[in-house]
């Protein structure tokens, strides 16, 4: 009789430990997925900043373009190479959007610039990178949603507390920028 009770207890403990292990492994998989998603966004942001630099160089050939803008782009590029958080990524995206808007404003005054092959190719490349960033952000936010949901529901919230898992931040890029880019391309 004692042997049966001990066996049932042992089986129950093994099932419980196996379930906790599965929950822990899922947290690890989601956390790693989120980190990989951020890494992909950083790569796309680097591409974006490279294209902005090239656009700024093309615009500079047509007008006096501020050196401070080029310095700002360089600073953002170096920041992207560091271990950054979601807030930093959003700040880089916002600041680079401002620079792009100033490039678009300058281009408005130079019809030859807007019609140049270089400018048009860079704008097409930028549109592709914008789409890539949106896809990566969507993937990242889906992973974060799953991760954060698991932190808040039973029984995975117990594992989250034991291993000090904290909620992750969503990326909140403005989706309107891609629409603005499309409008700029049509002008």
ZAMARGU-4260 file (C-alpha; in steps of 0.2 Angstrom, whole numbers, plus 5000, padded with zeros to 4 digits):
<rodrens>
0) 5000/5000/5000 | 5014/5012/5005 | 5023/5007/4989 | 5007/5012/4978 | 5006/5029/4987
5) 5024/5032/4984 | 5023/5027/4966 | 5008/5039/4963 | 5017/5053/4972 | 5032/5050/4962
10) 5023/5050/4946 | 5013/5065/4951 | 5029/5074/4955 | 5037/5069/4938 | 5022/5075/4928
15) 5022/5091/4938 | 5041/5094/4935 | 5039/5089/4916 | 5025/5102/4914 | 5036/5115/4923
20) 5050/5111/4912 | 5040/5112/4896 | 5034/5130/4902 | 5051/5135/4906 | 5057/5129/4889
25) 5043/5139/4880 | 5048/5155/4889 | 5066/5152/4884 | 5061/5149/4866 | 5050/5165/4866
30) 5063/5175/4874 | 5076/5170/4861 | 5064/5173/4847 | 5061/5191/4853 | 5080/5194/4854
35) 5082/5187/4836 | 5068/5198/4831 | 5076/5213/4838 | 5092/5208/4830 | 5083/5207/4813
40) 5076/5224/4816 | 5093/5231/4820 | 5099/5224/4803 | 5085/5232/4794 | 5088/5249/4803
45) 5106/5248/4798 | 5101/5246/4780 | 5089/5260/4782 | 5102/5272/4789 | 5114/5267/4775
50) 5100/5272/4763 | 5097/5288/4772 | 5115/5292/4771 | 5116/5289/4752 | 5100/5300/4750
55) 5108/5314/4760 | 5123/5313/4749 | 5113/5314/4733 | 5103/5329/4741 | 5119/5337/4746
60) 5125/5337/4728 | 5110/5348/4724 | 5109/5359/4739 | 5118/5364/4755 | 5113/5350/4766
65) 5117/5353/4785 | 5132/5344/4792 | 5123/5341/4808 | 5111/5330/4798 | 5125/5319/4792
70) 5132/5319/4810 | 5115/5313/4817 | 5114/5299/4805 | 5132/5293/4810 | 5127/5294/4828
75) 5112/5283/4825 | 5122/5271/4815 | 5134/5269/4829 | 5120/5267/4842 | 5112/5253/4831
80) 5128/5243/4833 | 5126/5243/4852 | 5116/5232/4863 | 5100/5243/4862 | 5082/5241/4869
85) 5065/5243/4861 | 5064/5262/4866 | 5081/5265/4858 | 5075/5257/4842 | 5059/5268/4842
90) 5070/5283/4845 | 5081/5279/4830 | 5066/5276/4819 | 5058/5292/4824 | 5074/5302/4822
95) 5078/5295/4805 | 5060/5298/4800 | 5063/5317/4804 | 5079/5317/4793 | 5070/5308/4779
100) 5056/5321/4780 | 5069/5335/4778 | 5077/5326/4764 | 5060/5325/4755 | 5057/5344/4759
105) 5074/5348/4750 | 5070/5336/4736 | 5053/5346/4733 | 5063/5361/4728 | 5074/5351/4715
110) 5063/5343/4702 | 5079/5337/4693 | 5084/5328/4709 | 5068/5319/4711 | 5069/5313/4693
115) 5087/5307/4695 | 5090/5288/4693 | 5100/5288/4709 | 5086/5296/4719 | 5073/5285/4712
120) 5083/5269/4715 | 5087/5274/4733 | 5068/5278/4736 | 5063/5261/4730 | 5076/5253/4741
125) 5070/5263/4756 | 5052/5257/4752 | 5058/5239/4753 | 5068/5241/4769 | 5052/5250/4776
130) 5042/5234/4772 | 5055/5223/4780 | 5055/5233/4796 | 5036/5232/4797 | 5037/5213/4794
135) 5050/5211/4807 | 5041/5222/4820 | 5025/5212/4817 | 5034/5196/4820 | 5043/5203/4835
140) 5026/5210/4843 | 5018/5193/4840 | 5031/5184/4850 | 5031/5197/4863 | 5012/5196/4864
145) 5013/5177/4867 | 5027/5179/4880 | 5018/5192/4890 | 5002/5182/4890 | 5011/5167/4897
150) 5018/5178/4911 | 5000/5183/4916 | 4991/5166/4915 | 4991/5151/4926 | 5002/5140/4928
155) 5015/5148/4917 | 5015/5164/4928 | 5022/5153/4942 | 5037/5149/4932 | 5039/5167/4926
160) 5040/5173/4945 | 5052/5159/4950 | 5064/5163/4935 | 5060/5182/4936 | 5054/5184/4919
165) 5047/5201/4915 | 5036/5208/4902 | 5044/5214/4886 | 5040/5230/4877 | 5031/5231/4861
170) 5038/5241/4846 | 5026/5255/4842 | 5033/5262/4825 | 5022/5273/4816 | 5014/5264/4802
175) 5010/5280/4793 | 5028/5283/4787 | 5027/5269/4774 | 5012/5278/4767 | 5021/5294/4767
180) 5035/5286/4758 | 5023/5279/4745 | 5016/5297/4743 | 5033/5304/4741 | 5037/5291/4727
185) 5021/5296/4717 | 5025/5315/4717
</rodrens>
